[in-house]
Amino acid sequence: MEWLLCVSDSMVELVPSIQQFPCGGTYEVMATRPRSDLYMNLPALKKLDAMLISPHNDIRQEEKWWLPNPKVPLKGLSVDARKRLQQCRDCTNQILKAALAINSNVHAKMEIPNAYLETLPK
């Protein structure tokens, strides 16, 4: 999740800020802060991230660990394993729904520059 959210670090807006000179004077500068539309959604994304990180996660540190490689015992999954798997599925669905809603909301608020629209093929 940190890797996915790092893109939002460069989506900032400039706001006026007062800073102090070492000699005691003050001056106004423009400071960066996360865009307000993204800043509102970061707590929800962090909460969803925390749902995925649990003591039951066994992340393989092998080469190409992201490729699916299911390993099911010969006797099948235990009841606890099925519950954990279902919980992971439910969490993933919640995260997908929340991410889609956030993405849709942000896209709806974004203005499309006229210069971009003019470059599109007719």
C-alpha positions in Angstrom: 0.0 0.0 0.0 2.9 2.4 0.7 4.1 1.8 -2.8 0.7 2.6 -4.2 0.3 5.7 -2.0 3.7 7.1 -2.9 2.3 8.6 -6.1 0.0 10.8 -4.0 3.1 12.4 -2.4 3.7 14.4 -5.6 0.0 15.5 -5.9 0.2 18.6 -3.8 -1.2 22.1 -3.6 0.6 25.2 -2.6 -0.7 27.1 0.5 0.7 30.3 2.1 2.8 29.6 5.2 4.6 31.9 7.7 8.3 31.1 8.5 10.6 32.8 10.9 14.1 34.2 10.1 16.8 33.3 12.5 17.0 37.0 13.5 13.3 37.0 14.5 11.6 38.4 11.4 8.9 36.6 9.5 8.2 36.0 5.9 5.4 34.3 3.9 6.3 31.4 1.6 4.3 28.9 -0.3 4.4 25.5 1.3 3.2 22.2 -0.2 0.5 20.0 1.4 -1.4 17.0 0.0 -4.3 17.9 -2.2 -7.4 18.3 -0.1 -9.4 15.7 -2.2 -6.6 13.1 -1.6 -6.0 14.2 2.0 -9.6 13.4 2.9 -9.3 9.8 1.6 -5.9 8.9 3.0 -7.2 7.8 6.5 -9.7 5.5 4.8 -7.0 4.0 2.6 -4.7 3.5 5.6 -7.5 1.8 7.5 -8.1 -0.5 4.5 -4.3 -1.2 4.4 -4.4 -2.2 8.0 -7.1 -4.7 7.3 -4.9 -6.5 4.9 -1.9 -6.6 7.2 -2.5 -9.3 9.8 -0.4 -11.9 11.7 -1.9 -14.6 9.4 -0.3 -13.2 6.2 2.5 -15.4 5.0 4.3 -13.3 2.3 6.8 -15.4 0.4 10.1 -13.6 -0.1 11.0 -15.6 -3.2 11.7 -14.5 -6.7 8.4 -13.7 -8.5 6.4 -14.1 -5.2 3.5 -12.2 -6.8 2.7 -15.1 -9.2 -0.1 -17.3 -7.9 1.1 -20.6 -6.6 -1.7 -22.2 -4.6 -0.7 -24.9 -2.2 -3.7 -26.7 -0.7 -3.2 -29.7 1.7 -4.3 -33.1 0.4 -7.1 -33.2 2.9 -8.3 -29.7 1.9 -8.4 -26.5 3.9 -9.2 -26.5 7.6 -12.2 -24.5 8.9 -9.9 -21.8 10.3 -8.1 -21.5 7.0 -11.3 -21.2 5.1 -12.5 -18.5 7.5 -9.2 -16.6 7.0 -9.4 -17.0 3.3 -13.0 -15.7 3.3 -12.0 -12.8 5.5 -9.2 -11.9 3.1 -11.7 -12.1 0.2 -14.2 -9.9 2.0 -11.4 -7.3 2.9 -10.2 -7.3 -0.7 -13.7 -6.7 -2.0 -14.1 -3.8 0.5 -10.8 -2.3 -0.6 -11.7 -2.6 -4.2 -15.1 -0.9 -3.7 -13.6 1.9 -1.6 -10.8 2.4 -4.1 -13.3 2.6 -7.0 -15.5 5.0 -5.1 -12.5 7.2 -4.2 -11.2 7.1 -7.8 -14.6 7.9 -9.2 -15.0 10.8 -6.8 -11.6 12.3 -7.5 -12.1 11.9 -11.3 -15.5 13.6 -11.1 -14.0 16.7 -9.4 -11.0 17.0 -11.7 -11.2 19.6 -14.4 -9.9 18.7 -17.8 -7.7 21.4 -19.3 -8.9 22.8 -22.7 -5.4 22.3 -24.1 -5.8 18.6 -23.5 -9.2 18.4 -25.0 -8.0 20.2 -28.1 -5.3 17.6 -28.7 -7.7 14.7 -28.7 -8.5 13.2 -32.2 -11.8 14.4 -33.6 
